[in-house]
């Protein structure tokens, strides 16, 4: 399996993600962010006032994320953030004990919603992980 965006020559020109309709599930973007990528005292700040065209799945391994999703603000530490398409959101990271580590993944597809429903995750935005 290759990179969907590269194979299809579909790029996110607007910076708002893409909505894949001809595949069941596609990873549009993925990344990793930690304290080494920031200078001391800074955090990661992300804002999409009108949302994106794809889902965001964000795993917080260290530190804390303060997120406002569709106007509701919450803090999450050691957990997962899931934001559906077309939902306004913003979030920023805060170090805990001078550390943070975040993995993120944007995805879409014509079966993405059904897969989330099958897993019991559709409609959830925050959930904790067990270590």
Buried (B, 14 or more C-beta within 10 A) or exposed (E): EEEBBEEBEBEBEEEBBBBBEEEEBBBBBEEEBBBEEBEEEEBBEBEBEEBBBBBBBBBBBBBBBBBBBEEEEEEBBBBBBBBBBBBBBBBBBEBEEEEBBBBBBBBBBBEBBEBBEEEEBBEEBBEEEEE
